């Protein structure tokens, strides 16, 4: 799994702890794009979701400190 695209978790681009990989196809040509992306492990997905939830809470506090919808 060489040359995998990195993943962005908690604001940091890094190598994935991939369980596998996939190569997408250009739908207009049905030809490979030449890129290879990771299929993240369960632990990496949990880490990304937890980081996203924390970021959402921080944004809510910054942009809506009074809790008004």
VENJOCOR-V410566 format. One record per residue. PSI is psi in whole degrees, 0 to 359 (* if undefined). D_CENTER is the distance of its C-alpha to the mean C-alpha in Angstrom with 2 decimals. Layout:
BEGIN
PSI | D_CENTER
PSI | D_CENTER
END
This chain:
BEGIN
56 | 17.68
154 | 18.41
33 | 16.67
144 | 13.17
146 | 10.64
167 | 8.81
151 | 5.29
111 | 5.07
126 | 6.15
39 | 9.29
10 | 9.98
126 | 10.23
132 | 9.23
167 | 10.29
145 | 11.23
152 | 9.62
64 | 11.99
142 | 11.91
345 | 14.34
194 | 14.79
167 | 13.78
155 | 14.57
113 | 16.16
161 | 15.97
145 | 19.27
116 | 20.40
337 | 21.73
338 | 24.66
346 | 25.91
41 | 24.39
150 | 23.98
144 | 21.16
344 | 19.19
0 | 19.45
157 | 15.76
126 | 14.22
148 | 10.64
153 | 9.84
104 | 10.13
149 | 8.67
164 | 11.59
318 | 12.39
325 | 12.63
322 | 9.16
316 | 7.96
316 | 10.81
318 | 10.00
318 | 6.67
318 | 8.92
320 | 11.78
320 | 10.45
320 | 9.62
318 | 13.09
320 | 14.74
321 | 13.65
319 | 14.98
317 | 18.13
317 | 18.65
318 | 18.47
315 | 20.88
322 | 23.22
319 | 23.30
353 | 23.82
60 | 25.77
337 | 27.66
358 | 30.39
23 | 28.24
128 | 29.77
* | 27.93
END
